[in-house]
């Protein structure tokens, strides 16, 4: 992505989330021999809610929450990308939370009500 495209993308994402809290799921491919050290470095950050070593296409999966999108972006660009052994990361932004901590979310209630009225 070129600088102009990246700036437009950031602008769209920032306008979508505004100043609201953002949550994201970060999938990371890491050097296998360094997975524990990398996980420890990532888990030290307060914004990392959960961190898992997983099987499959990725090695680590982190669930993170930030007060704003620019804070999330800074974490990805300045923290995750600077940890030795992190080979690749892909981030999925959370749009709607339906269940968290074992409890159904109030965010999902309008969607759930609409689906039950069909």
N, C-alpha and C positions, 0 to 999 in steps of 0.2 A: 504494500500500500504506500502510495506517495504521500508526501507531507500534506498536500492540499486535501487529498482523500481522507487521510487520518484526522486532520483537523475537522473536516465536515462530519466524520463518524463520531468523534468525541463530542461535537456540538449536538448531534442528534441524540446520543446516549445521555448526555448531561440534561438535555431538555426533557427527555422521557422520564428520567428519575428525579430531576430537579434537585432539591436539597434533602430528599428523603433518604432514609437508610437503605443501603443496597446490600444484597447478599449474592454470593457467587460460589460456584463449585469449580475448583481448579484441578484439572487432571495433569499430572506431571510424569514425564519419562525421565528417569534418573539413572546414573551409573549404579548398577545393582550392588556393587561392593561398598558403595558409599550411602546406601539407602537409609541406614539408621542415623548416621551423622547428619544427613540432609534433613531427615524428619525432625530431629532434635532442634536444628537451626530454625526450621519453619514453625515448630510448635511453641517456640519462645515468644512469638508475637501474640499480643492480646486479642487481635482481631480474628485469629484462627480459632474457630469454634470447635471443629473436629478435624482430625487428620488420620488417614487410614493408609496402611500399606496393603495393596490389593494385588490380585492376579488379573491377568488379561493384558489389554493393549497399553495400559498405563501402570505405573508403579505406585504412585502416591496420589491420593485424592484428598483435597482440603476443602472444608466448608468455611467460608469467611464472611464476616459482616463488617461494613464500614458505614460511617455517618453519611458520606457522600461518594459519588462516583469518582471524582478526582483523587480521593484518598485510596480507593481501590486501585486505580490506575497507577498511582505512585508506588503502591506495594508491589504490583506486578512488575513494573519497569525497574524499580530501584532495589527491591529486595529479592524477589524470586529469581529474576534473571541474573542476579549477581552471586548467587550461591553456587560454588563450584560443584559440578556433578549433575546439575539440572540441565538435561539435554533439550527438553521441549516442554512447553506448557500450553494447555488449551483451557480457556475460561468460558463457562456458561453462566450468564447472568440469570438470577432467579426473577421471574416475572410475577408469579403468584405462589404463595405458600398455602398448601392445603392442609398439611399436618406437620407439626413440629413439636418435639419433646413429648410425643405420645398424645398430644392434644390437637383436636381440629382447630384450625385457625379461623378467626373472625374475618380475615381477608377473603376467604373462600366462600363464606356464607351466601353472598348474592349469587355466585355461580352455582352453588349447590341448590339453592331455592329455585333457580331458573330451570335446572335439569329435572327437578322433581315435579315441576308444574307441567311437564309435557304430556 
